[in-house]
Amino acid sequence: MSERERETTVHFIGGPADWRGRRVAMPVPEDPAEAGAYLISAETPERPAHEDTAPRAVYEPEPGGPVDVWHFQGWFPSSPSDPPPS
């Protein structure tokens, strides 16, 4: 962890069942615009075989919101076949 980061317990809102509602210690940068994570999930959306079938769940704090509450933003890489994040 760099000098510009601190660790805090982050609450995950929405997204796949294996992350939704969890509280996890994560490094959080001083600049909230840089906070977030791309998390491996066992609950990925079904996709055609020619697309990435193991996308990461993207979580970030909402602009102006608490830096320790991260909301599901969708999948990376994204696909047109993915359900909306909400």
N, C-alpha and C positions, 0 to 999 in steps of 0.2 A: 504494500500500500504506500503510495507516495505521500509526501508531506502535505499535499493539497487535498488529500482525501481523509475522510474519517469513516468509521464503521458505525452503523446504526441498524436497528431492527426495522425492516421494511415490511409493510402490509401490502399484499398483492390483491388487487380488485379485478374480478372478471377473469376471462380466459379459460384455459383448459382446466379440467377438474384436478389435475395433480399439482397445480400452482394456486388456483383460486382460493382466496381466504387465508393462505399461509402467511406466516410471519417468519422472516429469515434475516439473519445478520448479513448485511451487504455493505461494501464500500460505497460511500456517497461523496462525490466531489463537492468542493465549496460552491461551485457554480451549478445551481439546480438545472440549468439547461443541458448540462452534460450527464445528468443522472439517468440511469436506466440499465436494462439488461436484455440480452438475447438468451433465453433459457431453453434447454433441451426439455422436451415433453414427450411422454408416452401417449398423449391424447391429441395427436395431430389430426388435421382434417384429411378426409379421403381425397386423393388426387389421382389423376391419370398417371400411368407408369412413366410417361415421358417427362413429367414434371418432377421437381424435387419433392420426394415423399417424406422427408424428415426436416421440415422447416423449424425454425426456432420461434418460440413465443416471445413477442416483444412487449416489454413493460417499461413505462416511463411515468414520472409524476406529471400531473396536469399543470399547465402554465399557471403560475401564481398560487398553486396549491402546496400542501405540505410536501417536503422533500422525502418524507418517509412513507408516503402512500403512493404506490405505483399502480397505474391502470393498464390493463391489457389494450394494446394498440393494433394487434393483428399479428400476422406471420411474416417471417423473413426467411427466404425470399417469399414474396407474396404471389398469389395466383388468382386469376379471374374466377376460379371455381371455389375459392375460400368463402366461408360464410362471413358476414359483417362482424366486426369485433364486439358489438353489443349483443 
